[in-house]
Amino acid sequence: MESDALSAFAIWITGLPASGKSTVTSALARQLRERGIHVAVLESDELRKMFSLQPRYDEQDREYFYGSLVFIGRVLTEHGVSVIFDATANRRSYRDRARQQIRRFMEVFVDCPLEVCIRRDPKGIYGKARKGDAAYVPGIQTAYEPPERPDVIVHGDRDDAEEAAKRIIDVLLSRKKDLGE
């Protein structure tokens, strides 16, 4: 069990809503599983429903939610379960907390122009923000703080998700070699 815990990792896929995070996460999880590496995907929209019946998305709500998400990721990795966070986490501090608490951590930034995200808007959140029905949408009413030094950058408006997943795995594998594992 100890060797599993030492080899478990966490990858945080971050970016604006509708940037392509879930598409990259899906490709990455599938490719890792094809290599025999099982991962737990912690998808923020699904977990938020479990943590709060009526999420407010304000700063206090987000601080609690992302703190809980990091806790779950840390516990899983300490027990040998690798994790992919599929979560905007609009503040760097949320993702930095994970980096500090999880031994093998990578941050992937899905960089996509806001205009493209607004055009995509599969969940309608940007439309709600324009109508005044959503008050804390990252990139509109709330700041999104991109990573200062992401481990991998994916261009959500032009990169192929399958190729991006391969690049992420390449970085993960190169890091494993650097750690002497």
N, C-alpha and C positions, 0 to 999 in steps of 0.2 A: 504493500500500500504506500509506503514511503516514496518509492521510486515513481509511482503514479502521481502522487501529490507534487513531486518535484518537476515532473514533465508536463503537468497540466498548465494550460495557458488561458489567457483571456484576450480577446480582440474586440475593441470598441469601434463600431462603425458609426461615425457621426457625420452630420451635415444637416442642412436645412430640411424642413419637411418637404417631401416630394422630390428630393435630390437624387434618389435612386438607392438609398441605403438598404431597403428591404430586398431589392433585386440583387444587389451585390451579396448581401447576407445569405440569401437563398442559394446562389451559385457557390459561394464559399462553403457553406455547410454541406452541400451535396458533394463537392469535390473532396472535402476532408473525409467524409464518410466513405467515399469510393476508395480512399487510401487506408481505410480501416481506423480512422481517427474519429471517435464519436464526440460530438459536441452538444451542449445544451444551448439553444438559442433563447436569449432573454429579450423578448420583443416588448418594447415599452407600451404600446397601445394595449396589448393583451394583459400585461401585468398591472397596468394602471387600473384596469377594471377590477382586479382582485384587491388592490390596496385601497381603493376609494370608490364609494358608490357614486359620488358626484365630484369628480376632480375639478379644482378651480384653476389650475395651471398658473397660479400666481407664484411669486418667489418662494413663499413659505411652503406651499404645496410641492413645488419642484424640489426644494431642498430635502424635504422628507422623502419624496419618491426616489430621487437619485441616490440618496444615502442608503435607502433600503435595497435598491438595485445593486449597488456596490457591495453591500453586505452579503447578499445572496451569491453574487459572483465570487467573492472572496471565499466563502464557505465551500462552494462547489469546487473551486480550484484546489483548496486545501485538502479536499477529499478525492482528488484525482480526476475531477470532471472538468474538461475544458469548456470554455464559455465564449459565445459570441454575443455581445451586447448590440442590439439593433435599436438604437435610441439617439434622438437628436442631442440631448444634453446640451442645451444652448450656452451654458456657462463652462468655461475651461475648468473651473474649480471642481465641478462634478466629475469630470473625466480625470483630473489630476488626483483626486481622492482614490480613484480606482488604481491609477498608476502607482501610488504610494503603498497601497494595501495588497496588491496582487503581484507576486514575484515575477512571473513571466507575463508581461502586459504589452500589447501593441495598440496603437491608435491609428485608425484608417479614416482619412478625411475624404468624404464624397463631396467634392467641390462642384457646385452647379450654380449658374447665375440665377438670382432670385426670379427674374422674368420667366425663365424656363420652368422653375418650380411652380410659379403662379399659373402658367399655362397648363401644366400637367394636373395639378390639384386634384388627385384621385379621391381624396376624402372630403373635399370641399372646404377645407379650413381657411384657405385664403379668401374664398368667397364669403365665408362667415365673418372674417375680419373686416372686409370691405363694407359689409352690411351693418357692422357693429354688434354682431351676435357672438363674436369671440374677441376677448380683450388682451390675450397674451400670446399671440402667434409670433414665433421667432422669425426675424427678418422683416416683420411689419411693425408691431407695437412693442416687441421685446427684442433686445439685441441677441444676435447669435455670435458667439466668440469662436472663430475658427481656431484649430490647434496651431500653436506656434511652431512646433516641430513634429508634424505627424510622421509616423513610420512609413506610411504609404499614402499617396494622393491618387484618388480616382476622380476622373473628370466625368461627372454624372450626365453631362449633356452630350458626350461623344465617345467615351470608352465603352467597350464591350464588357458586360458583367462577367462573362466567363474568363476573358483574358485578365481582367482586374483580379478575380479570385486567384488565378494562377500566380500573379505577381505577389499577392499577399502571402500565399503559401510559400513561395520562394524566399521571401523575407523571413517568414517564420522558421523555415528550415535552416537558413543561414545563421539565424540567431541561436538555434539549437546547437549547431556546430561550434559557435563562439563560446557557448557555455560549457563545452566539453562533454556534451551529452551524446 
